[in-house]
């Protein structure tokens, strides 16, 4: 009986972790896209609307063509085009990135619901699970890591590639240099505005894939509300939460997914508590974490960290500095 109980517990843990990775996959994709964009010094606030518009476009395309691949392609294209508008308005016309992104997120959100109204609540194609042969039978790790859909595998791959690109490649060094000081990068022969434009579009591709992942995998279908509302704002916060570092950003995405899953579980345990409490609880916790990061920079916290080594380690892990040129791109009159 004891052995059976242990096996059951292991199965529950594996299922929980597997669900956590699958649920966090679209958020990881969107957060990686925004991490790349901000590392180049551009702020793209259009994520929330872009995810919804890409989710609608991907679902309708997959429904009409019965091609999941084409659906994801259209989702990626939607994200790329929206990001290109942000980059063009900012880099070529010198408009405020914050204002352009905010207007775009409102416009794309309304456009998604308007154009997708005829396809609401219709059944459509869904990304199937794709267990990895041989590896899926590994004790513990098999059910946890190797019985997912391509969306989850893709999010893990995207995390690894983003980290390698930023910190182990020359192009990643160029991107980070542009995000820190575009003028200095130009002095070294780097076309700063071109780099910022291309990286912003690349980030938009990942955001568009995140939207497609919602309507074709995590929450298949299209409706109002879709279930992905607010995810773009969470992704923006996670980039700050993770200190513009891919690994920390992904950890924040997993934490948010964990809080959502715990909210569903606790709601079943305490049905007398309004469901809205559990649905909104992850958001204030993320805000509290961002406040804690800011407080950690105060001098008195430095003294406390010196007295308590574990506090110092925690602060060093959470502390981060934004790219110096974030939100201040190279203006059109610069020859770069």
C-alpha positions in Angstrom: 0.0 0.0 0.0 2.8 2.4 0.9 4.6 1.7 -2.5 1.3 2.4 -4.3 0.9 5.7 -2.5 4.4 6.8 -3.5 3.9 5.9 -7.1 0.6 7.9 -7.1 2.3 10.9 -5.5 5.1 10.8 -8.1 2.4 10.7 -10.8 0.6 13.7 -9.3 3.9 15.7 -9.1 4.8 14.8 -12.7 1.3 15.8 -13.9 1.5 19.0 -12.0 4.9 20.0 -13.4 3.9 18.9 -16.9 0.8 21.1 -16.7 2.9 24.0 -15.4 5.3 23.9 -18.3 2.4 23.6 -20.8 0.5 26.5 -19.2 3.5 28.8 -19.1 4.6 28.1 -22.7 2.8 31.0 -24.5 3.8 33.4 -21.7 7.4 32.3 -22.1 7.3 32.9 -25.9 5.8 36.4 -25.4 8.2 37.3 -22.6 11.2 36.1 -24.7 10.0 38.3 -27.5 9.8 41.4 -25.3 13.1 40.6 -23.6 14.8 40.7 -27.0 13.0 43.9 -27.9 13.9 45.7 -24.7 17.5 44.5 -24.8 17.7 46.4 -28.1 16.4 49.5 -26.4 12.8 49.5 -27.7 9.6 49.3 -25.6 6.7 47.5 -27.3 3.6 48.0 -25.3 1.3 46.4 -27.9 1.7 42.9 -26.6 -1.7 42.4 -25.1 -3.6 43.4 -28.2 -1.1 41.6 -30.5 -1.5 38.3 -28.7 -5.3 38.5 -29.1 -5.1 39.5 -32.8 -2.6 36.8 -33.5 -4.7 34.3 -31.6 -7.7 35.2 -33.7 -5.9 35.2 -37.0 -4.1 31.9 -36.3 -7.3 30.2 -35.3 -9.3 31.4 -38.3 -6.5 30.5 -40.7 -6.1 27.0 -39.2 -9.9 26.5 -39.3 -10.2 27.6 -42.9 -7.1 25.8 -44.2 -7.0 22.9 -41.7 -3.3 23.6 -41.4 -1.8 24.3 -38.0 1.5 25.3 -39.6 -0.1 28.0 -41.6 -2.1 29.1 -38.6 1.1 29.6 -36.6 2.7 31.3 -39.6 -0.1 33.9 -39.8 0.1 34.4 -36.1 3.8 35.1 -36.3 3.2 37.4 -39.3 0.6 39.3 -37.3 3.0 39.9 -34.4 5.8 40.9 -36.8 3.6 43.5 -38.6 2.4 45.0 -35.3 5.9 45.3 -34.0 7.1 46.8 -37.3 4.6 49.6 -36.8 6.0 50.3 -33.3 9.5 50.3 -34.7 8.7 52.4 -37.7 6.8 55.1 -35.8 9.6 55.2 -33.2 12.7 54.9 -35.2 11.7 56.7 -38.4 9.2 59.2 -37.2 10.5 59.8 -33.7 7.1 59.1 -32.0 6.8 58.0 -28.4 7.1 54.2 -28.1 4.8 54.2 -25.1 2.0 56.1 -26.8 2.2 54.1 -30.0 2.3 50.8 -28.2 -0.6 51.7 -26.0 -2.8 52.8 -28.9 -1.9 49.7 -30.9 -2.8 47.3 -28.1 -6.3 48.9 -27.8 -6.8 48.9 -31.6 -5.6 45.3 -32.2 -7.7 44.1 -29.3 -10.9 45.6 -30.7 -9.9 44.5 -34.2 -9.5 40.9 -33.0 -12.9 40.7 -31.5 -14.6 42.5 -34.4 -13.0 40.4 -37.1 -13.3 37.1 -35.1 -16.9 37.5 -34.1 -18.2 35.2 -36.8 -15.8 32.4 -35.6 -16.5 32.6 -31.9 -17.2 29.2 -30.2 -16.5 27.2 -33.3 -14.5 23.9 -32.9 -11.2 23.9 -34.8 -7.9 22.2 -35.1 -5.7 21.7 -32.0 -2.0 21.0 -31.6 -1.7 17.4 -30.5 0.6 16.0 -27.9 3.8 14.6 -29.3 5.5 12.2 -26.8 9.2 11.7 -27.5 9.9 8.0 -28.2 12.0 6.2 -25.6 12.5 9.3 -23.5 8.8 9.4 -22.5 9.3 6.1 -20.6 12.0 7.5 -18.4 11.0 7.3 -14.7 9.9 10.7 -13.4 11.4 12.8 -16.3 9.5 11.1 -19.0 5.9 12.2 -18.1 7.2 15.6 -17.0 9.4 16.7 -19.9 8.8 14.4 -22.9 5.0 14.1 -23.3 4.1 17.7 -24.5 3.0 19.4 -27.6 5.3 21.1 -30.0 4.3 24.4 -28.4 5.8 23.5 -25.0 8.9 22.0 -26.6 9.2 25.2 -28.7 9.0 27.5 -25.6 11.8 25.6 -23.9 13.9 25.8 -27.1 13.1 29.5 -27.5 14.3 30.1 -24.0 17.6 28.3 -24.6 18.1 30.0 -28.0 17.4 33.4 -26.6 19.9 33.0 -23.8 22.6 31.7 -26.2 21.9 34.5 -28.7 22.1 37.3 -26.1 25.1 36.0 -24.1 27.0 33.6 -26.3 27.0 35.2 -29.8 28.5 38.2 -31.4 25.1 39.3 -32.7 23.7 39.2 -29.2 26.6 41.4 -28.0 25.7 43.8 -30.7 22.0 43.9 -29.6 23.0 44.5 -26.0 25.5 47.2 -27.1 22.8 49.0 -29.0 20.4 48.8 -26.1 23.0 50.3 -23.8 24.3 53.1 -26.0 23.1 53.4 -29.7 25.4 56.4 -30.4 28.5 54.5 -29.1 27.5 51.5 -31.2 27.2 53.7 -34.3 30.7 55.0 -33.6 31.9 51.4 -33.8 30.3 51.0 -37.2 27.0 49.4 -36.1 23.8 50.5 -37.8 21.9 51.0 -34.5 18.4 51.8 -35.9 18.6 48.9 -38.3 19.4 46.5 -35.4 16.6 47.9 -33.3 14.1 47.5 -36.1 15.0 43.9 -36.9 15.1 42.8 -33.3 11.8 44.5 -32.6 10.2 42.6 -35.5 11.8 39.3 -34.3 10.4 39.9 -30.9 7.0 40.5 -32.5 7.3 37.2 -34.3 7.6 35.4 -30.9 4.7 37.4 -29.5 2.6 36.4 -32.5 3.5 32.8 -31.9 2.4 33.1 -28.3 -1.0 34.3 -29.5 -1.3 31.4 -31.9 -0.3 29.0 -29.1 -3.2 30.2 -27.0 -6.0 29.6 -29.6 -4.4 26.4 -31.1 -3.0 24.7 -28.0 -3.6 26.1 -24.5 -7.2 27.2 -24.9 -8.2 26.0 -28.3 -10.8 28.0 -30.2 -11.8 31.6 -30.3 -14.4 33.5 -28.1 -15.1 36.6 -26.1 -13.4 36.7 -23.7 -10.6 34.6 -25.2 -8.8 33.8 -22.0 -5.6 35.4 -23.1 -6.6 39.0 -22.1 -4.1 40.6 -19.8 -1.3 38.1 -20.7 0.6 40.8 -22.7 0.7 43.1 -19.6 1.9 40.2 -17.5 4.7 39.5 -20.0 5.8 43.1 -19.9 5.9 42.9 -16.1 7.8 39.6 -16.2 10.6 41.2 -18.3 11.1 43.7 -15.5 10.6 41.0 -12.8 13.3 38.9 -14.5 15.7 41.8 -14.9 15.8 41.6 -18.7 17.5 38.2 -18.4 15.9 35.3 -20.3 16.3 32.7 -17.5 14.9 34.9 -14.8 12.0 36.0 -17.1 11.1 32.4 -17.8 11.2 31.6 -14.1 8.8 34.4 -13.6 6.5 33.0 -16.2 6.5 29.6 -14.5 5.8 31.3 -11.2 2.8 33.1 -12.6 1.5 29.9 -14.1 2.1 28.2 -10.8 0.0 30.9 -9.0 -2.8 30.4 -11.5 -2.8 26.7 -11.0 -2.8 27.1 -7.2 -5.7 29.6 -7.5 -7.7 26.9 -9.3 -6.8 24.3 -6.7 -7.6 26.6 -3.7 -10.8 27.7 -5.3 -12.0 24.0 -5.1 -10.9 23.8 -1.5 -12.6 27.0 -0.4 -15.7 27.4 -2.6 -17.1 30.0 -0.2 -14.4 32.5 -1.3 -15.3 34.5 -4.5 -13.6 33.0 -7.5 -12.4 36.5 -8.6 -10.1 36.5 -5.6 -8.1 33.5 -6.9 -8.2 34.7 -10.5 -6.7 38.1 -9.7 -4.3 37.0 -6.9 -1.3 36.3 -9.2 -1.3 39.9 -10.5 -0.9 41.7 -7.1 1.8 39.2 -6.1 3.8 40.1 -9.3 3.4 43.8 -8.4 4.6 43.1 -4.9 7.7 41.4 -6.3 8.4 44.4 -8.5 8.1 46.8 -5.5 10.4 44.5 -3.5 13.0 44.8 -6.2 12.8 48.6 -6.1 13.0 48.7 -2.3 16.0 46.4 -2.5 18.0 49.2 -4.0 17.6 51.5 -0.9 20.7 52.0 1.3 19.1 50.5 4.4 18.4 47.3 2.5 22.1 47.2 1.7 22.9 47.3 5.4 20.4 44.6 6.2 21.9 42.5 3.4 25.3 42.9 4.9 24.0 41.6 8.2 22.0 38.8 6.7 23.9 36.9 4.0 20.7 35.2 2.7 19.1 38.6 2.2 22.1 39.7 0.2 21.9 36.7 -2.1 18.2 37.2 -2.6 18.7 40.9 -3.5 21.5 40.1 -5.9 19.3 37.6 -7.6 16.4 40.0 -7.9 18.3 43.2 -8.6 18.6 44.3 -12.2 19.3 47.3 -14.3 17.4 48.2 -17.4 19.3 48.8 -20.7 20.5 52.4 -20.5 18.9 53.4 -23.8 15.6 51.7 -23.2 12.8 53.9 -24.7 15.3 56.3 -26.2 16.1 55.0 -29.7 18.4 56.6 -32.3 16.5 59.5 -33.9 16.0 59.7 -37.7 18.5 62.6 -38.0 21.3 60.2 -36.9 23.0 58.8 -39.9 22.9 55.3 -38.4 
